[in-house]
Amino acid sequence: MSPDPEIRVLLVDDDPLVRAGLRVMLDGHTLTDGAAPRRIRVVGDAGDGDEVPAAVRAGRPHVVLMDLRMRRVNGVVATQRLTAEPDPPTVVVLTTFDADEHVVRALRAGAGGFLLKDAAPEGIVEAVRAAADGDAVLSPAITRRLIGIVRGGPGPVDRRRAARSRLDRLAGRERDVAEAVARGGSNADIAEELHMSVATVKSYVSKLLRELGLDNRVQIALLVRDAGD
């Protein structure tokens, strides 16, 4: 979670109207759901993926809302490049399309979730909050859609074998948390389901990321789904 009293956001989209609309929606919005109020501040925008590195250096965002379909450098490639850097911001893919292979590729590249552009304003604000706090920006319904794509993707047998080998390293409670993450549960949902505190769930998720060599909880979910039933 960011210790800052504000959440800095970078907007990446090739449509200037989309960027303008998101800026109006987000910039200056105050979140009052935590111990202290936090303000969302839009620190910049970019019209193509090749502009992202400079914009990130200039604005130091916590969250990047990333379009997928851009002319020069698409959102998947931009996400791969960004998440390969030390201490990258959380990327949330922003798309007009439902879950598809491009979204899965972005999530595998390290994006922390995805959001449809026609989401309600409060949904976009909540997604920014969740991304800044390290929660996956994936609803259970979206997770179910992604399951079908992941299972139907290329090389399912080899990927399943590799995923199962990695998950075999996990002890019982770690495996329970990983499977709950794969079902799309928030930290609070998982805590209630497994009779843990939220702090304990967060500790388990952090441990899973270290042990599995993953960037975020969305990748935990994809790994579990790759392993199959």
Protein Blocks (a to p, Z undefined) as FASTA:
>chain_A
ZZbfbdcdddddfbfklmmmmmmmmnopacfkbmbdcddddfbdcfbfklmmmmmmmnop
abdcddfbdfklcfklmmmmmmmpghiaddddddfbdcdfklmmmmmnopabdcdfkbcf
klmmmmmmmmmnopacddfklmmmmmmmmmmmghklmmmmmmmmmmmmpcfklmmmmmmm
mnopafklmmmmnopafklmmmmmmmmmmmnopabfklmmmmmmmnoZZ
